[in-house]
Amino acid sequence: MTIVPFDHDQARTYQHLTAESLGIPVDERIELDSEVQLRMKLIPAGEFFKGTEADEDFHRVRITRPFYLGSYPVTQESGTMGTHITVRFDDGFRVALAT
């Protein structure tokens, strides 16, 4: 598990090491139909601080399991709003998109 502080290059390295150890890709694409494709990135387990020390809401965030997160926002224009979509990968990773 990566724990802060770490820079962009260290985060990317850990992302690739996590993918390699789990035998899964860093980048995942899900085709919803012939016109809509979701691009996902692997987010590894780790800890980081959200905000700055001057913020009221400054706190540590812990991600306990790796997961895939959409690379781009899902919008009404993408045609997926209003539909709950759940995708299960063979390795047990689960992606649920908000409606």
Buried (B, 14 or more C-beta within 10 A) or exposed (E): EBEEEBEEEEBEEBBEEBBEEEEBEBEBEBEBEEEEEBEBBBBBBBBBEEEEEEEEEEEEEEBEEBBBEBEEEBEEEBEBEEEEBEBEEEEEBEBEBEE
